[in-house]
Amino acid sequence: MTMTLRVNGAVRATPAEPDTPLLYVLRNDLELNGAKFGCGLAQCGACTVLINGKPARACVTAIGTLANAEITTLEGLGTIDKPHPLQKAFMDEQAAQCGYCVNGMIMSAKALLDANPRPSEAQVKEALAAHLCRCGTHNRIVGAVLRASREMGRT
């Protein structure tokens, strides 16, 4: 059986079964490695992608539930030559140490800024509270989201 998904604006086919987690399809079949496997239980946030503009944990989202959904991964935001303002802000603020959690943080931050272009520091912290980061760059991560908001002309 072949299933199709709309990922980063393109229709992509996968031979995976409907109950296969989206994360496995993204990484193994579509070679999109931005989303990371962290806990496999939707508790760490490393695998966060946007589904119809909302943050979702790809490790527990079966592809069979995604008919007509628009999936956006980190790779769908920007390029090396032209990064999305959030990606650039994370680099400028040196908000990543090991980089493992950053994908999920950026994707949740994108959803936040799309819904609330001028978030407060408290709102950024709330939006990212469900993401685990052991490196201790939390202040830089919050600063990067606020910087992106400013640079996007949203504050």
N, C-alpha and C positions, 0 to 999 in steps of 0.2 A: 504494500500500500504506500502511495506517495501522498504526503500532505504538503500543503503550501501555506506559507506564512508571509505576512508583509512586514519586512524588517528594514528599518532605515530608508523607507520609501520605495523599496524594491520587493517584488514578489520572489520568494525563494522557496525551492522545493527541498524536501527532506524525506528519506525513506523511513524515518522513525515512526514508531507506533503512537497513537493518540495519548497514551498515558505517560509518555516520555517527558521528563522535566525539560522545560525550555532551556535551562542552562546547558544541558548536555547537547542539545541541538545547536545552540549558538556556538559553543566552543568546538564540538567535534565535527559537526556536519557543515556549518557555515563559516568556520574558521574566524569567528569574532571572539577574541579572547579578552576583551575588556572586563566583562563580568567574571568574577572569580568564584570558585567554590570555597566557601568558608566552613559553614557548619552543616549545611544540608537540611537544616530545620527551620529556615526563615527567621533566624534570630540574630544573625550578625550583620546582615546588610551588604556583604561583599558582592552578592550576585544581583543587586538591584538594577532593574531596567525600567523603562517607562512603557506602560501598556495603556494606549489611548490617553497619554499624557499624565498618567498616575503612576507613582512608584509601586513596583511589584517585585516580589522575590522570585527570581527565575528558578531557583532550586526546587520550589514546590508548586510551580505553575505548570500544569500538564498542557502540552501543545494542542491537545484536542479541545481545549476550552477557548482557543484563540481565533476561531473563525471570524473573519472580518475585523480583527484587531490590528491596530498600528503599533508595532513594537519598535522602540527606539533604544539603541545601545550607546555606549560611550563613543563608539566609532561613528555613529550617526550625527554627532554634535558638530564636530569640526575635523580639520585635517592637521597634519604636522605643519604645513605652510600657513594655514589659516585656522588656528584653534578657536573654538567657541570662547566667548568672553569668560565663562566659568573656568574652562580649562586653562586659559591664560592667567586668570587671577590666582588659581591654585599654584601655578608655576611661579608667578611673581611673588606671592606671599610665602613661598617655600612650605606649602601646607601639607606636603607628603614627606614622610620619612621613609617607611618601607614601601608605601604605595599600594598595599593590598586592599585597604578599605576605600581608597580614593574614588574608584569607579562608582561605587554605591552612593558615596557622599555627593559626588557631582550630580548624579542622576536625581537624587532626592532634592538637591538644591535647585536643579533646573525646574522641577515640578513646583517647588515653592515659589521661585521667581516668576514663573508663568502665571501662577494664581495670585501672587502678592508681590508686585514689582518693587515695593518699598518695605521690606520686612525689617522689623526691629531686631536687635541682637537676640532678645529673648525668643522671638519667633523663629529665628534661624536655629537656635539651640533646640527648640522644641521639634522642629522639622527633622533634625538630625539625631535626635535622642535615641532612636532605635538602632543606630549604627554603632558597632563596636570598633574602637581603635585603641590599640595598645601602645602606640608610639608616643602618645602625649602631645600631639600637635593640634589639639582641640581649639586652642585660641587662634592659631593660624588658619585653621579650616573655617571657623566662623568669620574671621577677618577676610578670607578669600571670597566668601559668599557676599559679604557686605561690599567688598570692593567691586565685584562683578556687577552688583546692583547699581552702584554709582557709575561705573564705566559704561553700563548699558543705558545710562540716562534715566535711571529709574528712581534715584534718590536725589 
